[in-house]
Amino acid sequence: MRPFTQDEYDQRVAAVRAGMAARGLDLLVVTVPENVTYLTGYETIGYASFQTLAVPLAGDLLLIVREMERTVAETTSWVPSVETFSDTDDPVDVTRRVLSSRRLLGGRVGLEDQGWFLSPAVHARLRAALGDRVEGGSGLVEAVRRVKSPAEVDLIRSACRLTEAGMQAALETIAPGRTENQVAAAAYVAMVGGGSDFLVGDPIVTSGWRSGVGHFTFANRVLEPGDAVLLEFGACRRRYFGPLMRSAVVGEPAPDLTRMGETVIEALEAAIAAIRPGVTSGAVDQACRGVIDAAGYEPYFRKRTGYSVGVAYAPDWGEGHIVSLRRDDPTPLEPGMVFHIPPALRVPRRYGLGMSETVLVTEGGCEVLTRFSRTIYRA
C-alpha cells in the first residue's frame, strides 16, 4: 500500500532526528501535509484538515488527526499510534492533552510554521499550548526532502510518462473551433485514465490573448486560426509529479511567435546544459535568462527559471520553497535533486509560449526525465 519500504521511511525519520539533535530539539511537531506524507506515508484527500505529527527525538511517532481520517491514517501510514479528535472537539486542546499524557512536552519543541492550511490564529494557539520552550521547526523535514531517493525518482519518472500521454492527447485535440475545455478534457482523460492520481490545479490550457496571462487556465474559449496555445500539465503518482509544458500555434505562426518559440527552446536547453553537481541555482538561472535577455524578451521573463519538484498536494506541485533556480541564488546543486524548468514568455493579453522539462541532477550532470519533442506544434 505504501510507496516506499519501511527502511526508507526509517532513514527519513533518522535524518530529521539528526537535524533536531543539532538544534537541541526534543520534539518536532509537523503540520505541513507534504512533510507528514513524506515521513509516514499518510495520504488523504482530507489534507487540509488540522493534523499534526509528533516526532520525538527517540521513541514512536504519533499522528493526531480528525476522527474521519482515522481509517485512512491507519491504512496508509506505518505509524503505530494514531489519536483523533471529533468534529465537536478543539483539535488544539486535544493535541496538548495527548502530547502531555505521553510526556512529550516540557522540553524544547520545534513547531512548523510554513504550512498552507494552519491559520495564523490556530498556529498561535497551538504554539501557546505546546509550552514555554517552543521555536520554529520549519525546514528540518525540507532539508531531507531536497535530495530524492531512487524510489522517489522512479515515481517521478512514472508520473512523467502519464504527463506525456496527456500532452499528446491535448495536442491532437487542438484545432480551430475546438475549445480550451475540450483540450483540457482530452489531457485529463489520458492522464487519469492512464493511471494518474488526483492532480493539483491543472490541466493548464490557455489560448489566444489568454496565453499571455500567467496562471490562467481553460475557460471555454474557442480556438481560432493564429492562436498561440500554452499547455502545462503534471500527472501524479503517489503525490509525486512530472510536470511538462509545451506550446502550439493554430495554423501558420506569425514571425514574432516563431522567434519567441525559438527563444524559449534555446533558453530551456541552455539551462539544462548548465546543470551539474556543484553549480549554483543562480548560475542555472543565468544560463536561461541570458538567452532570453539577449533576444530582447527580458520584460516578459521576470520570474525564476525553475523549482524543485517532489511530494506535493494542491495548491502547488512544486517545492520552490525548498530550492528554486533563481537569480543570484547561491544554493549548490546536488545529485538527486529534481527540478521543473519552465521558461515561458508572455506578452500581456496578446500571446505567450513556453517550453519545459522535468530534470534530475546526476553525478555526471543532468538527466531529462520528461520525453517529448521540443518544438512549437502546429495545429
N, C-alpha and C positions, 0 to 999 in steps of 0.2 A: 504493500500500500504506500509506504513512504518511498520517496525517490532516491534516497541515499542510504548507505549502510549505517549501522549503529557506530562503527568505528569513525566514520566521517563526522557524525554529529558529536561524538566524544572529543574529537580533535578540535572542532569549532569551540565547544564549551571550554576546553582546556586553554585554548588561545585567548579567549575572552577573560578567563580567570587570571591568566598571566598578566594581562593588561590591568585588571582590577588590583592585583597584588602590587604592581608597580606604582599605582596611585594610592595605595593604602586603603582600599575599599573592602569592607566586609560583606556587602550585599549590593547587587546591581538590580534595579527594578526596570525591566524592559517594557516599554509601552508602544514602540513602533511595530506595526503588524509585520512588515517585512523582516525585521530582526527576530520577532517571535517565531515566524515560519522558518527562518534560516537556522535557528538553534534547536528547534523542536520538531519540525515537520508539520505542525498545526496549520491546517489550510481550510479556509472557510470563506463563504461569501458574506459572512457577518463580521468582517474585519473592522468595520467602522464602530462597532460596539466597544464599550470600555473593556479593556483586557490588560492584564499585567502578567509578566513572567518574572518570578523571583529567582535570581541566580546567586546563591550564597558562595562564598569563597571555597567552601567544602560542603559536601552533602548533596542531597537530592534537590533538583529544580522543582519549582511549584508554579502551576498555571492557575490563575484566578480569572474566570470568565463568566459571562452570563449563563444562567441555567439552561437556556435554549441551546447553548453552544456545548453543553457537556458531552453529548454523544459524539459530535464531530471532533471535539478535542481528544476524547479518549480513543477515537478511531484512527485519527491521522497522526497524533503525537506519540512520541516514545516516552514522554514524561510520566513517571509513575503516579504522580499526585495531582489531581485536578479539583480545585474548590470552586464553588459557584455562588452567585448572588441572584436573587429573584428580581423580577421587574418592579417589585414594591420595596426592595432594599436600596440603601445608599451604597453604591459599589466602593466608594472611598472608605466608608466605615467598615465594610466587610473586609476590605484589603488590610486595613490596620489591625482588625481583630485577628484575622488569620495569621498574618505575619508575626504578631505579638505572641499568639498562642504557640507558635512554633519556635519562639525565641530567636527570631531572625532580626529583630530590631534592637537598638541600643548601641550598635557600632556605627562605623562610617558607611553611609548609604549613598550610592550613586543613582540618580533618577534621570532617565532620558527626558529631554525637553524639546525634541525636534520632530515629534510625530504630527501627522496631518489631523488626527481625529481626537486629540485630547485638548479641549478648550483651555484657554488661559485660566479661567475660573476654576475648572476641575483640577488642572495641574497644580494650582496654588494650594488648593485644599489637600490634594494628595501629598504634596511636599510637606505641608504642616503636619499631616497625620503620620509621617514616617519618622518623626523625632527631630531632635535639635542638631543632628550631625549629618545633614543632607546636602549634597552638592550635585552639580550637573554630571550626568553619566553618559551623555550622548558622545558618540564617536568610538566607543570601545568595541561594539559589535561591527560597526562600519569599517574599522581598521582591519578586521579579519575578512570582511566581505570583499574587499577591493581586489584581491587576487583569487581567481576562480580555480576550483579543483578540476581535474579531468572529468569527473562525473557532471559537474555543473556545465562545463563546456559541451559535453555530449548533449545535454538538454537544450542548450542554445543552438547547437547545430540542427537538432530535430525541429526546433521552432523555425529556424531559417528555411528549412525545406517546405514547411507549411506556408510561410510568408510568400515564398516564391510561387507556390501554386495560386495563392490569392492574387499576386501581381499579374501572373499570366492571364488568369480569368478576367481581371479588370481590363487589361489592355485589349483583350479580344472583344470586349463589350463596347469599347469606346467607338462611337460613330455619330455622325450628325443626326439629330432627332432623339438620341438617347438622353436619359437624364443622369445627373450625378448619382442619384439614388440607385438607379439600375446598375451603374458601375460598382458602387459600394456593395450592393447586394450580391453581385457575382463574386466579388472578393471574399465577402463574409462566408458565403456558402462553400467556396473552395477551401478556405482555412478551417472553419469549424467542421465542415463535413469531412475534411481530411484528417481531423483528429486534434485540432487546436482546443485548448481550454479557453475559458472566457477571457475576453480581451480587455483593453482599457478604454481609450477614447477614440479608437479607430474603427473602421476604415476611414482614413482621411482622403477625401476626393474633392478637389476644387478646380473650377474651370473658368475660362474667360477672365473677366475682370476680377473674379473671386480668387483666382490663383495668385493674385498679387497681394493677398491679405493673409498674413500669418495666423495660424490657429483657427481658421475656418474649417468646416468640413461640409459634407454633402447637404444640399438644401433644395433639391428638386429642380435645379437649373437645367435647362435643355441645352445640350452641346450644339455648337454652331461651327461652320467652317472658319478656320483661322484661330480657333481657341487653343490656348495652352491649357493643358490638364496636368495638375500636380497630384501625385499619389504617394501616400505614405502609410505603410501597414506594419503591424508587428504581431505575428501569431505567437501563441504561448504554449509552453509545455511545463506543467507543474510550477507555474509562476515565473518561468524564465522565458525571455522574449528574444526574438530575432528580427529586429527592425530593418526595413528596406524602403528606400524612396526612389521612385522613378518618375519620368515625365513623358508626356506625349503632346503632339500637336495634331489637331483635326485638319486634315488637308495639307496644303503646301505652307510651310512655315515662312513667315516674314524674315528678312535678313537679320533684324535685330534679335529675333528669337533663335535663329541659327547660331549667332555669335554668343548669345547668353548660354545656350546649351553646351557649346564647345568649352566655354569658360568653367562651368560647374564640373564638367567631366575632368578637365585638366587640374582644377583645384583639388578635387577628390583624390586623383591619382598622385598628386604631389604630397598630400597629407599621408597617404598610405605608404609612399616611398620613404617618408621621414621616420616612420615608426620602427623602433628597435629598443631593447632594454637600455636604460640609462639616459636616453633622450628625454628632455623635459616636455611636459604638456604644452608649455608655451612655444617650444620650437616646432612642434607639430602644427599648432595653430598658425604660426607664422608661415610655414610652408604652404598651407592652404590659402591663407589671407594674402600672401604675396602675389599669387596668381590673380586673385580677384582684384586687388588694388591696381596691379599693372594693366588690367583690362579696363579700368575706369569704373568698376562697379562698387567701389567702397561704400557709397551711400546706401547700398541695398544689402550690405552684409555687416551689420553692426550687432553681431552675436558671437557666441562661442562656436568653435569648429566641431566639437563633438563631446560626448559624455559617456561615462561608464554605464553598462547595462548588466543586469543580473536578476536577482529575485525581486519581484515587484507586484504591487496591486495598483488599481486605479486610485488616484487620477494620473499616474505617471509611470511609464515603463522604464524610465531612466534612473540612474544613480548619480546624477550630476553633482549632488551634494557630497558624494564620496570622492570622485575625481572628474574633472572637466578639462577638456582640451581648449584652453582659452588664453587670451593674450597675456604674456609675461608670467604665466603660472610656472613656478619652479619645480613642481612635482615630477620626480623621475619616473619613467615608465618601468614596469616590472613584468617579467614573463608571467602569463596567466591573467593579466588584465584584459578585459573585453570592452570595446568601445563601439558606439554607433557614431558614424561620421557623416553628417547630412548637410553639406554646403548647398544652400538654396538662395537664389536671388529673386527678390520680389519687388517689382516696380509697383508702388502702392496703387491698388484699384485699377491696374491695367493688365498686367500679366506676371507670371512667375514660373520658374523652372528650378528643379532641384534633382540631386542625384546622391545616393548614399550607399554605404556598405556597413555591415557589422564585421568587426575585425578582432583578431586575437593577437596579443603581443606574445611572441615566441622567443625562445633562447637565441634564435638567429635573426629575428626581425619581426615579420608580421605575416599572419595568415588571414586571408579574407574568407570569412565563414559563409557569407551570402554568395550565391552563384546565379548571376543574372546579367545578361548582356548590358554593357554600359553604352547606351545610345538613346537619343531622343526619338521615341517611337512616333510613327506617322499613322494616323487612322483614316 
